[in-house]
Amino acid sequence: MMKLPKTESPEEFEKICRDVLCIKYNLEFDLYGGRGENQDGVDIRAEQNGKKTVAQCKNYLKPNSSKSLIESFTKDMKAVADTNKNGVIEKFIAMTSHDRNTTVEDEILAFGKTLGLNTKVLFWDNIEEIICGDIALLRTHYPFFRKCELVTTGSIRKMSSFFVGRESELDSIKKIVESGNGAALVTGIGGMGKTEICRKLFYMYEGEVGGKFRYIGWVEWNGSLQNTFYRSFLKTLDIEKVDESFIATKRDIAKFGSDLLLFIDGANDISPDDQIELASLGCKVVVSSRHGRIDRFEAVHTCAMSEEHCTGIYKHIREKGVRDNTAISAIIEKAGRITIVVELLAKAAKAKKLSDSEMLAELNACGFDLSNINEKIFETKTFNQNMEKLFDISGLNEKERGILKKFSLFPPIPLNHDIAKRWMEQETFDLLDDLVNRSWLEENDEEYSRLT
């Protein structure tokens, strides 16, 4: 979350607090009284159904002001309690520009309890979070701050429900795009989580207010850079000719310059000419690819995840029941600690209602083993043969396998639900949805896509 500057004006701070309370409690709060007036410990108040919620604001900016802050709040709380003989004050909120301090919070809450006041403390951290979460509120009090603007057209698939680890890779990519040469290549064998790492960063930057980038975009690779850009950018969406669209899109990207962070996912068949084009776009770029090298790009290699993180993913998917840690460790080793394979095995075991030891027995029986996976093996029949065994272990029938084989003919770009159903010759969505539930297909809003 973006860090907002604190105002030095007590009056402006009260207005910020009032607007924050309106958002937080969905009530109409008003400023009460003015400087120098007797306010009985109240700066802001709201009333509903005969009950009042009141707040006191302290714009204390000095880091060593905890003691005086507590003393000031307790004085106001006494004044509020003295005027609350009829019990109409339902809640007292202590609001401060002070950074979060558990000692301050504990003492204020404890004192409120002795007075019989239902007390809540909001530090600057809490206030800042609410402001950043409401664009209208942000623009009112911080008009010079802005949220990242999306410049591409396609829907971006949601994050995995259980993203873990990858701190090193995330930090490396951030350094490249924020302070390095601005061109990051996220590389590694398929299934290691390159796309998920990129999605994590995309949503982090896209939701950041007043951050490093003014514009952001996400496109799925479609055979060439020209095809990838075609009708993928809002400003050139209506240009029908592919070559004209490509020229106009590159011109617009150059205008955005370093204010734009562009993600290009799944560029596995990138030509030398496209590599040159990529390096000369003029914006900040993150490319995910099985290519180990692109000229003028800094590579961030995605290796196998730690056993601890793989275990976390496996157990998260399996959910209920007593887990056999020894069997899980062996399953993860056979999966080569490849993120998507761990996920597929966990979902297969769950769907077939197998215990961890039974799942391990099935892997042993069919000879499934990716424990020695590396770049060379990934491109050979050895890997493909193991994936065929995974089809068998997952219990995919011929119709489901046929759907996946048809999807493999397309680049990993989303297909509309109805188009996918028609092209896959399905009368219903049942098989497609079942493949999504078992992680063989991905789904976002009204679209399906194959795994990258």
N, C-alpha and C positions, 0 to 999 in steps of 0.2 A: 504494500500500500504506500502511496506517495506521502511524504512528510510535508505538511502544510506549515507555513510560518505562523507564529502566534502574533496576534495583534497586541500592541502596547496600550491601546485605548480601552479603559474599563467600560465605556459606553458601547463601543463596538463589540466587545466580548459579551456583554449582556444580550445584545441583539443576536449574536451567533448562538448563544445558549437558548434563547427563546425559540429560534427557528429549528434548532436541533431537537428540542423537546416536542415541538409540534409534529415533527417526523416520527420521533421515537414512540410517543404515546397517542398519536392521532387525536390530539386535543388542540383547542384554540388557546394558546398561551399569550398573555399580555405582559408588557413591562409594568411594574408597579412602583409608582412614585418616581422621584428623581434624586440626584445627588444632594445631600444635605438634609433631606426630608426624613422624618421618622417613619420607617417602613416596617417596623416590628419584625426585623430579620428576614424580610421577603423582598426579593428583586423581581421575580416573575411568578405569575399565578395563572391557574386555569380552574374553572368550576364546571362540574357536570353532576346532575341529579342531586344538587345540594351538598356535594362533597368537593373539597378543594385540594388541588395538587400545587405545592409551592416550591420555589427554588431560590437558593442564594448563590450568587456568583462571586468568585474570588479570582481576580486576574493576577495571580502571584507568579512572577516570571523568574525569580531568583531560585537557584537549585537548593540553597540552604535555608529555605523559608518554611520548612515543615512545621516547626514548633509554633511560629506565629500564625500559620494557616490553621492549625488545630484550635488555637486559642480564639481566633476570630470566628470560626464556624461554631464553636461551642457557645460563644456569646449570643450569636444569632439564633441558635437552636433554643436557648433558654427563652429568648424573646418570643419565638414562635410558640413554644409550649405554654407560656403564660397567657397568650391570647387564644389558646385552643381549648378553653374550658368546656365548650359545647361539643368538642370532638369533630368539627366539620373539616379539619385538615386531615386528609386521608394519607398524604405522602409528603415527606420533605426530601428534596433533592439538593445535595451539596455538589456544586459544579465548580471546577477549578481548571486553570490553564497549567497547573502543576503536573509534571509527569507522574505516572502511576507510582504510588508509594503505599505498600501494604501496612506500614505502621500508622500512617495518616488515616487510611481507610478503616483499619481495625478500631482506632480510638474514636473516630466519628460515629461509627456504627454502634459501638458499645455505649457511648454517651447518649445516642438517640434512644437506645433501648431503655436506659434509666429514666428518660423523660416520657417514655411511652409513645415516641414518634416512630412511624414506619419510615426508615431512612434509607436513601440510596446515594452512593457517591459516584460521580462521573468525572474522571480525570481527562486530561487533554487527549489521551489515547482513544478513549471512548468517543469523545466529541469529534475528533478527526475522522474516525472510522465512519460515523454517520454522515459527515459532510461529503466524504469521498464516495459514498454509496448513493448519493442523490445529486444528479447532474444539475438540477435547477438550483439546489442549495449551494452547490459549489460555484456556479456561475454568479450567484448573488453576492457572495462574500469573497470569492477569489476569481474574478472575471478573467484574469490573465492565465489561469490554469485551464488545461483542456484534456479531454480523453482521446486516446488513439482512434483515428478514423479508418474504417475498413474500406479498401479501394478495390477489392476483388469481388466477384459475383457468386462463386460457389459456396455451398454450405460446408462448414468445417465440422468434421465428425467430433463427437464428444470425447472427453478424456476417458481413459480407463477408470473404472470404479475403484481401482486399487493400485495407484501409482506409488512405487516405493523406490528408494535409492536414487542412483544416477546423479548425486550431488556434484561429483567431480566433472562429469560431462556437461552438466548444466552450467556450472561456473566457467568452464573453459569456453563454451559457446558465447556466453554473456560477455566475457572479456574480449573476444574477437570482434563481436558486433558493436560493442560499446566503446572500446578503446583501441582495438587492433586494426587490421586492414579492412574489416567490415565484411569479409567473405569467409563463411564457415562451411566446411564440408563435414557432415555427420555421416561417417562411413562404418561399415561392418557387414557381416553376413546377414542374410535374411532372418527375420524373427527375433533379432536381438533387442528390438525396441527403439530403433532409430526414429520411426514416425511418432511414437509416444513421447519421446524426448522433445521432438519438435513441437508437438501439440502442447506439451506442458509449457514451453517457452512462449508459444503463440498466445495462449490464454493469459499467461502472466503479463506479457507486454500489452495485449489488447485491452485488458482490464485496468491497466495502470493509468492513473490520472497525473497529467503534467510530467510524464516520464521522458525517457530518452528519445522516443520516436513520436512524430506527429501522425504518421500514416503506417498502416500495416496491411499485409496481404498474404493469402495462402492459395497456392495453385497445385494441382496434381499433374505430375508429368504425363504427357500424352505423345510419346514417340519422338518429338522434336520440340525445340523451344518455340518455334513458330506455331505449331499446333497447340502447345500448352497455353500460350498467351491468347489464342483466338477465343474471343467472347468470354474471357476470364476476368476482364477489367471493366469496371463500371463506365469509365469515360469513353471506352472504345467499343462498347457492347453492340452498337448499332451499325458498325462498319462491316459490310458483308464479305468483301474480298479479303482472303486470308493474308496475302502479302501486304495490302494496304493497312490492315488492322495491326499487323506486326510492326510496321514502321511507326504508326501513330502511338502504339503502346510503348515502344522503346523511347519515343520522344517524351511521352508523359512521365515515364519512370525517371528519365534523366532530369526532368523538371523537379520531381519530388526530391531527388538527390539523397543525401544522407538522412533526410527526415523520414524516409520510407524503409521499413524492414520487411523484406519479402521472403516468404518460405516457399520452397519448391520441393515437393515430396516425391520420392520414388524415381529419381532420375537415373535409372540403372543402365539405360542404353544411350547414353549421351555421347554425341559425336565430337570429334576434335573442333569442328567449326562452331558447334553450340557451346563448347567450353570457352572458346574465345569470346563469343557473344555474351555469355554469362559474366565473364570477368570485366566486361566493358559496360555493364548496365548503368553504373553510376549510383546505385542505391546500396544499402546494406542487404546482404543475401545469406540465407541459410539453406543449403541444399542437402537433402538426405539421399544417399546413393550407396550401392555396393561398390562403386568405383573407389579405389584407394587413393586416387590423386586427381585433382583438377588444377590446372595452372592458375597461380595467384590466389588459390584458396588455402586456408589453414585447416588441416584435417583434425577432426576429433573422432577417435576410434571408439566404437562401442563394443566392449568386450562382454563376455558372459557375466551375468549377475552373480553376486555372492550367494552362497548356499543359504545364508540367513534370509536374504530378500526373496529368493525363490521359494523358500519354505513359507514365508509370509503370504505370498501370492497363492500357493497351493492350499494352505489352510483357510485362507479367506474364501476361496471358491467352494471348498468342501463344507464349510460352515459347521454343521452340527456333528456330534459324535466324538468318541475318544479317538485320537489320532495316534498312529504308530510311527514315532519319529525315526526309528531305524529304517523302516520301509520307505518312508517319505524321502529320507536322505538318499537311498538307493535309486528311487524313481527320478529324483532331480539330477543325479549323476548320469543316469541313462538318457535324460532329456538334454544333456550337454549344457545345462543351465541356460538354454535358449528360452527367452521369456515366453514366446508364443507357444512353444512346445509344452512347457510346464503348464500353461493355462489350458491347452487342449487336453492334456492327460488328466488334469484335475477335473475338467468338465465331463470327460468321458467316464471317469470313475464315478462321478456323481450321478450321471444319467443312467449308468448301468447298475447303480447301487452296490458297487464293489467296495470292500474294505481296502485299506492301503496295502496290506499284504497280498490280497487277491489281485489288486492291480499290478503289483510288482511281479506276481507269478505269471500274469498274462504277458507282460513285457519279456520276461525270461523265456516263456514258451515259444513266442514267435521270433525271438532273436532281435528285438528292437534295441538298438544301442547307438546313441549319438555322443557317447562320452569322449570320444577322441576327435570331435568335430573341429575342423579348421577351414581356412579359406579354400584350399585345394579340394578337400573332400566335399565341401558344399556344392561345388560345381560338377560333381561326378554322379554316376549311377548309385553309389553307396548311399548318398543322402536321399535321393529319390526313392530308392528301395525301402528305406526306413519310413519315409512319409507314406508309402503305400501300406506298410504295416500299421501305421497310425490310423489310416482309413479303416482297416479291419478292426483294430482295437476300439475305435470310436463307434463301431457298429453302423457305419454308413452303408445304406443300401444302394443298389445300382442307380436308382433315380437320383438320389442325393449326390452320388459321385458324378453322375452325368451333368448335374447342375454346376458343380464345381469345375468340371472340365470345360464347360461352356464359358463360365466366368473367366477362366484362365486365358481365353482367346482375346479378351479385352484388356486394355490397360487398367490399372486400379483406380479408375474414376467412377464416381457414383452413378448408378442407374436408377431412374425413377421407378417406384414400386410397380406401377402398371406396365411399364416397358419391360422391366425385368421378368415379370410374370408371363408376359406374352412371348418374349424371346426364349425363355426357359421352358415354354410350352406347359405351363402349370395352370390348372383351373382355379386353384386357391393359393393362398400365401402360406399354407401350413408347412410345406417342406422348406421354403425359404426362411421362415421364422425359426424353424427348428435348427437350421444351420447357423443362424445368428446366435441362438441361445447356446450353441455348442462352440461358438467362436470361429467357425469356419468361414462365415461371412460377417461383414460389419454393416451396421445400419445407423443412419442418421436422418431424423425427421422422416421424409417420404422417399428415402433412397437406400439402395443396397450397394455394397461394393465388396470386391474380393480382398483378401489380405494382401498387403504389399510384400 
